[in-house]
Amino acid sequence: MKKNAAKQRMQQLQTMLELYNVQYYELDNPTVSDYEYDMRLRELETLEEQFPEYTAQNSPTKHVGGTASQTFEKVQHTVQMMSLQDVFSFDEMDLFLERCDAVLNKPAFVVEPKIDGLSVSLEYRNGVFVRGSTRGDGMVGEDVTENLRTILNIPQKLQYAPVFLEVRGEVYMPRKSFYTLVEQQEANGEMPFKNPRNAAAGSLRQKNAAITAARNLDIWIFNVQQVEGVTLESHLESMAFLEKIGFSKVIPHSKAVYTPDEIHREIEVIGQARGDYTYDTDGVVVKIDRFSNREEMGTTAKVPKWAAAFKFPPEEKETTLQEIILSIGRTGVITPVAVFDPLQLAGTEVTRATLHNQDFITERDICLGDRIVVRKAGEIIPEVLRSVSHSVNAQPYRLPEACPVCGTATVRDSKEAALRCPNPNCPAQLKKRIIHFVSKDAMNIDGLGPQNLALLQEKGLVHSVVDLYYLTQTDLLQLERFADKSASNLIRAIEASKKNSLDRLIYALGIRGIGIQTAKLLCEQFPSMEAIQNATQTEIAAIDGFGNALAESVVNAMAQPYMQQLIAQLRDVGCCMTYAVTTAQGNCLAGQTVVLTGTLPTLKRKDAEAMILRCSGKVSSSVSKKTSFVVAGESAGSKLEKAKTLGIPVITEAEFLNKIHGKEEIENEN
């Protein structure tokens, strides 16, 4: 690879990985699988070895992914809570073992399952649990003591304890508890957690410890960080010591092993058994037993040289495709979903996976009755990889020419692979559109989850979003899911939604391609519904951040008779048709492009972005010569370095707030 191309790719990977880190560690909402993240990190490591002159000082390869949030008190870790070096094959594991052997000459190792949870530190003084904290960035974490006290297997008092003891453990959510929580979230119309790891992290970071207690978290203790008053010489000795003084959940571990063959066998045993565990594992940890040997091996800034994590590849299994069902979305997209014989993947039963579109099905030559290979990408999302064999007289599967719900002839957009039902009154679309309309980022009508909406539709009370505004408390009290309080709360929420600013309504209308931020940009330029309806494609395309495709989508939507009728009806019931701009801010950032980087002292990222948009500014995710200024917080990354290189002004949060005429009370963007 040429130098310029390598430099550009390294910058892309750094930005990508930092975003993934925020999503995984801080938001507990990953968008890519662990495997995909690991492969991107490995690619960056390889490029940094080949082109060290382009390695960023704060590269994701050199620090732990998380940061301490602003929600809890910060804790400075006396002993760094490091990450682990990942390996993906026995050959790579053997290279790690050879490096250890070259320094220590046949050291003893211990092999343990790598628990997929949230790493924490527990501190005890004279046997009493005094503080618990998250890993954060390895040096600074969050004080979550009260939440950790709700975990039954964390002892509050130890027997025969030393003067001071700090141990490290992994908080996790048992699979059974995870499935129960997801069912509750879906029943309440909430977005369910994607996997047990994120459920554990989200549960431990609750401000209300009672919520944490209800989530049934558990823990495995796997390391002694520091101890006073007792001398421990090895990991195996320390594990026995912890069990003796009162820790009931010490990580399952092997006896001392010495050779690659022994270590391979232990890894294979864990790999074969992990589907039967009550908790998720994402690999196997191999680490040197004796502490003196660990000191000889040393550490890097991010990982110890005396340990490695063997990561399992995505698990693939074969099953039989029994049926393909069709799901219709709010914009009319018809998505085929494969239904197959149940199989166990990454510890959970899987029976279905999306087939995306006709092109996906054709490329994989999928027919009903096929033997297919399925995997759980990153142990999160099931996906069909390929067809292995066809049944007798199998026919290639084709998506229908008519909508399976309303019978309207389907159409395929020439610009994308999706097949659509073009009928705006299709019952399946209406249901999904109403769910979107009432969601938090749209009209934010609390109390209208999918089950309540389904009941309202079933009883004939709601046929479109406009019908919501004609509901009465008497209507609701006739339904089994409503009592006086819940009915009055819902009517109040519906009434309050009429006051939402125009950008929320535009987003709620479900125009293809229009998200929360693009709705704001549109309303900044055209601050009334009438102005948007009369705007031309050329005028909309001229908005910075739009372009012809989005402009065409808006113009086409506004030209549809059903959309014109819907807007007129919403106007008649009193929904706000103008965009609310804060007069104190006005247009103070008009024509300016702002980049946010790092963790701001008091503002959440989405709130800072909202303030910029309300000041008529533009938010950009990358620094360029067009950037007006950068707002930098703690742990600012490559964006800060690039701003300095380009001579772009960099300001603090306080300076940013002064720039927009003083700190304001932030609107609830939820």
Residue pairs with C-beta under 8 A, 6 or more apart in sequence:
1 9
1 47
1 50
3 51
3 54
6 47
6 50
6 51
6 54
7 51
7 54
9 47
10 44
10 47
10 48
10 51
10 54
10 55
10 56
11 638
13 40
13 43
13 44
13 47
13 60
14 44
14 56
14 59
14 60
14 637
14 638
15 622
15 638
15 639
16 40
17 37
17 40
17 41
17 44
17 60
18 60
18 637
18 638
20 30
20 31
20 32
20 37
20 40
20 65
21 60
21 65
21 66
23 29
23 30
23 31
24 30
24 37
24 65
24 66
25 65
25 66
25 67
25 201
26 66
26 67
26 69
28 193
28 198
28 201
28 202
28 205
29 194
29 198
30 37
30 194
30 198
30 378
30 380
32 378
33 314
33 377
33 378
33 379
33 380
33 381
34 282
34 311
34 378
34 379
35 311
35 313
35 314
35 377
35 378
36 377
36 378
37 378
38 86
38 88
38 311
41 60
41 61
41 86
42 86
42 88
44 59
44 60
44 61
45 61
47 54
48 54
48 55
48 59
48 61
55 61
56 637
56 638
56 641
57 641
58 635
58 637
58 638
58 641
61 302
62 300
62 301
62 302
63 137
63 138
63 301
63 302
64 81
64 82
64 83
64 135
64 136
64 137
64 138
64 302
65 83
65 137
66 134
66 135
66 136
66 137
66 138
67 136
67 137
67 140
67 599
67 634
67 635
68 74
68 75
68 134
68 136
68 137
68 140
68 141
68 142
69 142
69 205
70 599
70 601
70 602
70 604
71 142
71 205
71 207
72 142
72 143
72 144
72 205
73 142
73 143
74 136
74 140
74 141
74 142
74 143
75 121
75 131
75 133
75 136
75 140
75 141
75 142
75 143
76 139
76 140
77 121
77 133
77 135
77 136
77 138
77 139
77 140
77 141
78 166
78 225
78 226
79 166
79 225
79 226
80 138
80 139
81 119
81 121
81 135
81 136
81 138
81 139
81 141
81 168
81 225
82 138
82 299
82 302
82 303
82 304
83 138
83 302
83 303
84 114
84 285
84 303
84 304
84 307
84 308
84 309
85 96
85 303
85 304
85 305
85 307
85 308
85 309
86 283
86 308
86 309
86 311
87 93
87 95
87 96
87 308
87 309
87 310
87 311
88 310
88 311
88 313
90 260
90 264
90 267
93 260
93 263
93 264
93 267
93 286
93 308
93 310
94 260
96 286
96 308
97 109
97 260
97 263
97 286
99 305
100 107
100 109
100 288
100 297
100 305
100 306
101 107
103 296
103 297
104 288
104 293
104 296
104 297
106 258
107 258
107 288
107 289
107 290
107 293
108 234
108 256
108 257
108 258
108 288
108 289
108 290
109 256
109 257
109 258
109 263
109 286
109 287
109 288
109 289
110 235
110 236
110 253
110 254
110 256
110 257
110 286
110 287
110 288
110 289
111 253
111 254
111 257
111 263
111 266
111 267
111 270
111 284
111 285
111 286
112 222
112 251
112 252
112 253
112 254
112 284
112 285
112 287
113 251
113 252
113 270
113 274
113 277
113 281
113 283
113 284
113 285
114 281
114 282
114 283
114 284
114 285
114 309
114 310
115 170
115 172
115 220
115 222
115 251
115 279
115 280
115 281
116 172
116 195
116 196
116 197
116 279
116 280
116 281
116 282
116 379
117 170
117 171
117 172
117 173
117 196
117 197
117 200
117 201
117 220
117 279
117 280
118 134
118 135
118 170
118 171
118 172
118 197
118 200
118 201
118 204
119 134
119 135
119 168
119 169
119 170
119 171
120 132
120 133
120 134
120 135
120 144
120 148
120 168
120 169
120 170
120 171
120 204
120 219
121 132
121 133
121 134
121 135
121 141
121 166
121 167
121 168
121 225
122 129
122 131
122 132
122 148
122 154
122 166
122 167
122 168
122 169
122 221
123 129
123 130
123 131
123 132
123 164
123 165
123 166
124 130
124 158
124 161
124 164
124 165
124 166
124 167
125 163
125 164
126 161
126 163
127 157
127 158
127 159
127 160
127 161
127 245
128 156
128 157
128 158
129 145
129 148
129 149
129 154
129 155
129 156
129 157
130 145
131 143
131 145
132 143
132 144
132 145
132 147
132 148
132 149
132 154
133 141
133 142
133 143
133 144
133 145
134 141
134 142
134 144
134 204
134 205
135 141
136 142
137 635
138 302
142 205
144 204
144 205
146 209
147 204
147 205
147 206
147 209
147 212
148 154
148 171
148 204
149 156
149 209
150 209
150 212
150 213
150 217
151 171
151 217
151 218
151 219
152 218
153 218
153 219
153 248
153 249
154 169
154 219
155 246
155 247
155 248
157 246
158 165
158 245
158 246
158 247
159 245
159 246
160 244
160 245
161 245
161 246
162 227
162 228
162 229
162 230
163 228
163 229
164 226
164 227
164 228
164 229
165 224
165 226
165 227
165 228
166 224
166 225
166 226
166 227
167 221
167 223
167 224
167 225
167 242
167 247
168 221
168 222
168 223
168 224
168 225
169 219
169 220
169 221
169 222
169 223
169 249
170 219
170 220
170 222
170 251
171 200
171 204
171 217
171 218
171 219
172 196
172 197
172 200
172 217
172 218
172 219
172 220
172 279
172 280
173 181
173 196
173 197
173 199
173 200
173 203
173 215
173 216
173 217
173 218
173 279
174 196
174 216
174 218
174 278
174 279
175 196
175 278
175 279
175 280
175 347
175 348
176 278
177 215
177 216
177 217
178 193
178 195
178 196
178 199
181 192
181 193
181 199
181 215
182 192
182 193
182 199
185 191
185 192
185 193
186 192
186 450
187 449
187 451
188 449
189 448
189 449
189 450
189 451
189 452
190 449
193 199
193 202
194 380
195 280
195 379
195 380
196 279
196 280
197 280
199 215
200 215
200 217
203 211
203 212
203 215
203 217
204 212
204 217
206 212
218 249
218 279
219 249
220 249
220 250
220 251
220 252
220 279
221 242
221 247
221 249
221 250
221 251
222 250
222 251
222 285
223 235
223 238
224 232
224 238
224 241
224 242
230 241
232 238
232 241
232 291
233 290
233 291
233 292
234 289
234 290
234 291
235 253
235 287
235 288
235 289
235 290
235 291
236 253
236 255
236 256
236 289
239 250
239 251
239 253
242 250
243 250
254 266
256 289
257 263
257 266
263 286
266 284
267 284
267 286
267 310
270 281
270 284
271 284
271 312
274 281
274 312
274 347
275 344
275 346
275 347
277 347
280 346
280 347
280 379
281 312
282 311
282 312
282 379
283 309
283 310
283 311
283 312
284 309
284 310
284 312
285 307
285 308
285 309
285 310
286 307
286 308
286 309
286 310
287 294
287 304
287 306
287 307
287 308
288 294
288 297
288 306
288 307
293 306
294 304
294 306
297 304
297 305
297 306
298 304
298 305
298 306
299 305
299 306
314 375
314 376
314 377
314 378
314 379
315 345
315 346
315 375
315 376
315 379
316 373
316 374
316 375
316 385
317 343
317 344
317 345
317 373
317 374
317 375
318 371
318 372
318 373
318 374
318 388
319 340
319 341
319 342
319 343
319 371
319 372
319 374
320 340
320 341
320 369
320 370
320 371
320 372
321 338
321 339
321 340
321 366
321 367
321 368
321 369
321 370
321 371
321 372
321 387
322 339
322 340
322 341
322 368
322 369
323 338
323 339
323 368
324 336
324 337
324 338
324 339
324 355
324 368
324 397
325 336
325 337
325 339
325 352
326 334
326 335
326 336
326 337
326 399
326 400
326 404
327 334
327 335
327 336
327 337
328 334
328 335
328 403
328 404
328 405
328 421
328 426
328 428
328 429
328 432
329 335
329 429
329 432
330 429
330 432
330 433
330 435
330 436
330 510
331 420
331 429
331 510
331 512
332 420
332 421
332 422
332 423
332 424
332 426
332 429
333 418
333 419
333 420
334 399
334 400
334 403
334 404
334 410
334 418
334 419
334 420
334 421
335 354
335 355
335 356
335 357
336 354
336 355
336 356
336 357
336 358
336 361
336 397
336 399
337 352
337 353
337 354
337 355
338 352
338 353
338 354
338 355
338 366
338 372
338 384
339 351
339 352
340 351
340 352
340 353
340 372
340 374
341 351
342 349
342 350
342 351
343 349
343 350
343 374
344 350
345 374
345 375
345 376
345 379
345 382
346 376
346 379
347 379
348 376
350 374
350 376
350 382
352 382
353 374
353 381
353 382
353 383
353 384
354 383
355 361
355 366
355 384
356 417
357 399
357 417
357 418
357 419
358 398
358 399
358 412
358 417
358 419
359 417
360 417
361 396
361 397
361 399
362 396
364 384
364 385
364 386
364 387
365 387
365 390
365 396
366 372
366 384
366 387
366 396
366 397
367 387
367 390
367 391
367 394
367 395
367 396
367 397
368 391
368 394
368 395
368 397
369 390
369 391
369 394
370 387
370 388
370 389
370 390
370 391
370 394
371 387
371 388
371 389
372 384
372 385
372 386
372 387
372 388
373 384
373 385
373 386
373 387
373 388
374 382
374 383
374 384
374 385
375 382
375 383
375 385
376 382
376 383
377 383
399 410
399 419
400 410
401 409
401 410
402 408
402 409
402 410
403 409
403 410
403 421
403 423
403 426
403 428
405 421
405 426
405 427
405 428
406 421
406 423
406 425
406 426
406 427
406 428
408 421
408 422
408 423
408 426
409 422
410 419
410 420
410 421
410 422
411 419
411 420
411 422
412 418
412 419
412 420
413 420
415 549
421 428
421 429
423 429
424 560
424 562
424 563
425 562
430 463
430 464
431 453
431 454
431 457
433 465
433 510
434 453
434 457
434 462
434 464
434 465
434 468
435 450
435 453
436 442
436 508
436 510
437 443
437 445
437 465
437 468
437 508
437 509
437 510
438 444
438 445
438 448
438 453
438 465
438 468
438 497
439 508
440 670
441 504
441 507
441 516
441 669
441 670
442 504
442 507
442 508
443 497
443 500
443 504
443 505
443 508
444 493
444 497
444 500
444 504
444 670
445 468
445 490
445 493
445 494
445 497
446 489
446 490
446 493
447 486
447 489
447 490
447 493
448 468
448 490
448 493
451 481
452 481
452 490
453 462
455 479
455 480
455 481
456 462
456 471
456 479
457 463
459 478
459 479
461 467
461 471
461 475
462 468
462 471
464 566
465 508
465 566
465 570
466 566
466 569
466 570
466 573
468 494
469 494
469 498
469 570
469 573
469 574
469 575
470 573
471 490
471 491
471 494
472 491
473 484
473 487
473 488
473 491
476 482
476 486
476 487
476 490
476 491
477 483
477 484
477 487
482 490
497 575
498 573
498 574
498 575
498 576
499 576
500 575
500 576
501 523
501 576
501 578
501 579
501 580
502 523
502 527
502 528
502 529
502 576
502 577
502 578
502 579
502 580
503 516
503 519
503 520
503 522
503 523
503 579
504 519
505 529
505 570
505 575
505 576
505 577
506 514
506 519
506 522
506 523
506 532
507 514
507 515
507 516
507 519
509 557
509 563
509 566
509 567
511 553
511 554
511 557
512 553
512 557
513 549
513 550
513 553
514 522
514 550
514 553
514 554
517 545
517 609
517 613
517 619
518 545
518 546
518 550
520 610
520 613
521 543
521 544
521 545
521 546
521 613
521 618
522 532
522 540
522 543
522 546
522 554
523 532
523 579
524 579
524 581
524 613
524 616
525 539
525 540
525 543
526 532
526 535
526 540
527 578
527 579
527 581
528 577
528 578
528 579
529 567
529 571
529 577
529 578
530 577
532 554
532 558
533 558
533 564
533 567
535 554
535 555
536 555
537 548
537 551
537 552
537 554
537 555
538 551
540 546
540 550
540 551
540 554
540 555
541 547
541 548
541 550
541 551
543 551
544 593
544 618
545 618
557 563
558 564
570 577
571 577
581 614
581 616
582 614
582 615
582 664
584 661
584 662
584 664
585 611
585 614
585 615
585 660
585 661
585 664
586 615
586 616
587 615
587 616
588 615
588 616
588 659
588 660
588 661
589 612
589 615
589 616
589 617
589 628
589 659
589 660
590 615
590 616
590 617
591 616
592 617
592 618
592 628
592 629
593 617
593 618
593 619
593 620
593 626
593 627
593 628
594 612
594 617
594 618
594 619
594 620
594 627
594 628
594 629
594 630
594 631
595 619
595 620
595 621
595 622
595 623
595 627
595 629
595 630
595 631
595 639
595 643
596 605
596 608
596 609
596 619
596 630
596 631
596 633
597 630
597 631
597 632
597 633
597 636
597 637
597 639
597 640
598 632
598 633
598 634
598 635
598 636
598 637
598 640
599 633
599 634
599 635
600 608
600 631
600 633
600 634
600 653
601 633
601 634
601 653
602 653
603 611
603 653
603 666
606 669
607 666
607 669
608 631
608 653
608 656
609 619
610 666
610 667
610 669
611 660
611 664
611 666
612 618
612 619
613 619
615 660
617 628
620 626
620 627
622 639
623 630
623 639
623 642
623 643
623 646
623 648
624 646
625 646
627 643
627 646
627 648
628 648
628 649
629 648
629 649
629 650
629 651
630 639
630 640
630 643
630 648
630 649
630 650
630 651
631 650
631 651
631 652
631 653
631 656
632 639
632 640
632 643
632 650
632 651
632 652
633 652
633 653
640 650
642 648
643 649
643 650
644 650
651 659
657 663
